[in-house]
Amino acid sequence: MDGSPDTSEYNCSSTQTSMSSLIGEPFQVSSYPVPTKIRHEKVHNPIYASYSRDFPGHATVTVQAEGIHIVDLSELHTVASHTCGSNVAFSGPASSRCTLEDDERICTTYALVSSAPEVAVKNRDRTVWIMKQKILGGTLGKSDKREIVLPHEVARIYSDDKSSNILLVSSTGDISVADDELNIQSTLVCPHQQNFLDVFFFPGTSCNFLPPHENPPDTIIVFCSSSDSMLLLSIVSVTGKDMAIIGKNQVSISHGVPGRKTEHHVIALSCDPCGVLSYINESHTWAAYQLEVNNLTTSMTQIGETLALAQLSHSNAHSFGRGMCLLSLGSSLVLLAAMTATPSSEISILLWDMRYGVVIASHAIPIPSTIAPSIKQGINMSLLLADAGQVLLTLCPANISRTASSTSESPYRSIVYIIPLDPNLKSTIAGAIGKTHATSEWLVPNPKAETLADNDPRSKLLVDMSNHLQHNEPHKADEAFFRWAKAHTSASGSPSSNALSISTPDGAALEALYGYGFVKELLALFFAKEYTDKPQYSPRVMRHLIESRVVSAGMVDGRLLTALKQYGDWESIMLSFNSVVDISEDEMISLAKALIDEQREPQPDPEVMNVDSNKAWTPTLSAYMLMCVSYPTSPAALRLAIRKHLPDAQDLILILELLDGWTVGGTEEYIRTLLKSVASNTSIEHRGGAAPLYDKTISFLQVLLDASFVSLLQFPPSHDLLRSIMSHIEPEIGLHERVGNLRGALEPFAKAQNRIVKERAEGTPKETPNEWRKRRKHQEQQIALGVGLYRLEELII
């Protein structure tokens, strides 16, 4: 059987349906025939793929009844192969590592053998082949194979690049630490007699769900199994040859399967070093949880809402990895690969943000012709994180070896794809805004799945707060909320260091604790219409949520500021401009109109005492417009809002007076601010605190004039203001033209300054002298070539 991957005959084009460029065009790496002439007592996937940091840029592909291939992911060709024979079955993915011995590259592969002619029956599933091969300048040396029999069966193998140890895990929970020659150093029994699902290996230094420790473990193992409609977890710490179980927990997997008394099944599972674990059950209901290990206890807090997925194929929905698979990408981002239902059967790649329950990006791959005939039996899928910005997707027919004729030549092939991803993916509320419509097609309308689990402490908190608010006891609702918040943030110190929080590059310390669905239900208590005659609003809780940056306008049907205004909570409105990222221009200008109308109302005599006045604090128009001008807006939407809410020129006069004062001396002060920024290598954006940035003032003024210039021309009292503004702007235009001549000369310095400020803000490590010399040498070589970043090559035939 040909051991080299076929990449020319079975290519299939992809049709893109992505909402963004976060997911690139998938391309095929290799394909392999599916064997049909052998029978195994156990059902194994026709193909496995693995990726090890000990061999960067290379994937190890294990092919049943054929052998093992090491594929270079950059060049898309096989660099090493081990042919094992047509009667060999593998129990799991092989693992490879590359080492230097006497200045020679040695590729060592560990293969998990389920059965083979030379393996005794009693040693099945306990045998590992160690195969070494020299890689000499593109040529391969002779392969050396040794057989090791282990004391327990092995389902997964992991190469620890920190300690150089090999970790061996069985499907029943036995974990062993061995050296590179598989000499067992220690064994830990972690009993799991239930249905084995998957096991995840993470470097200890990258695990954010562990308590802070000066000496983190080498590796963290998360072992997952299921039993009696429960997902069971065991977390094991490995340091050297020492192992310890540091946490256990379980969670119900019966979401969205009401009325059934049979055992429920997990069909897809994912976990990442941030501690975000998610699963999909047989009814295509998806839930995500945040793990936290503290003092030998493991807690699981649900993230976001439980999702009821639509459009997915239900063939053999009870089998793990059949028809869909998951891959955590850090934070709350999870990649889902699934086969959609007929008639338009295809492989859909969906990038979800589980914190907000939205699809960030999507892509579709037509089902290859070499797999299409097996759709009824099902397609086994798996996703694997490779290099930064690369994900491996494996597709292979299911149960072919049991359904095909033993004498027939297999028409099926297993395929490995590379899916390019944006390497800078992160979970932000800004990235989730506007994705509701695209997400709706992948969700069941009015899903029956509950948003919070029954054992979630947040469910009890919502019930308690609702009872207090309905009985006109908002102060008790405040006490219940802050008592709960303190209990869940004090366990690990400050919120920023809380292991319960999802660790993201931009920081989202409290979003995992609260969750999008929980905050949305909490706001529904405050703004509910059932009890309008009783005070249900809690300004303390509202301001806390806004300051924690877990509130979005979409949680209140896009009218957050309007809802706050109904309770006269202008303090929360002003805070929202600094924390809420999706305030609409329409709502923003409508509140400006309300302030203008209030400012025109007759003011009471200050010398007359009004003991019955309970009027809430209201900001000045100047303070409110300062926030509006500084807030990011869309010019088109802002023009529409101004025309809708400020059609009267008399209202515009009040705003123009403010803008007139903010345009005085703008450029000179802006230049002084930039010089201070350069001198201190920090970003300075303040303009005395009483005026917005000059460029934002000009942008807002331009939009306002575009929307209402005709109305202002027809209103004579505005003419003096327009002339005054013009007198301030004309000198600035001339100054900009003169300074523009310096743009080319100062551009390199501006780029260097922006880079320094960005690195300081992101906490990028300072460049070492050795790194600086290497970068400088590379730049000099590029200059010497004289062809820039591109290279000209000549081909002579």
Buried (B, 14 or more C-beta within 10 A) or exposed (E): EEBEBBBEEBEBEBEEBBBEEBBBBBBBBBBBBBBBBBEBEEEBBBBBBBBBEBBEBBBBBBBBBBBBBBBBBEEBEBBBBBBBEEEBBBBBBBBBBBBEEEEEBBBBBBBBBBBBEEBEEEBBBBBBBBBBBBBEEEEBBEBEEEBBEBEBBBBBBBBBBBBEBBBBBBBBBBBBBBEBEBEBBBBBEBEBEBBBBBBBBBBBBBBBBBBEEEEBBBBBBBBBBBEEBBBBBBBBBBBBBEBEBBBBBBBBBBBBBEEEEEBBBBBBBBBBBBBBBBBBBBBBBBBBBBBBBBEEEBBBBBBBBBBBBBBBBEBBBBBBBBBBBBBBBBBBBBBBBBBBBEEEBBBBBBBBBBBBBBBBBBBBBBBBEBBBEBBEBBBBBBBBBBBEBBBBBBBBBBBBBEEBEEEEEBBBBBBBBBBBBBEEBBBBBEBBBEBBEBBEEBBBEEBEBBBBBEEBEBBBBBEBBBEBBBEEBBEBBBBBBEEBBEEBBEBBEEBEEBBBBBBBBEEBBBBBBBBBBBBBBBBEBBBBEEBEEEEBBBBBBBBBBBBBBBBBBBBBEBBBBBBBBEBBBBBBBBBBBEBBBBBBBBBBBBBBBBBBEEEEEEEEEEEEEEEEEEEEEBBEBBEBBBBBBBBEBEBEBBBBBBBBBBEEBEBBBBBBBBBBBBBBEBBEBBEEBEEEBBEEEEEBEEBEEEBBBBEBBBBBBEBBBBBBEEBBEEBEEBEEBBEBBEEBBEEBEEEEEEEEEEEEEEEEEEEEBEEBBEBBEEEEEEEEEEEEEEEEEEEEEEEEEEEEEEEEEEEEE
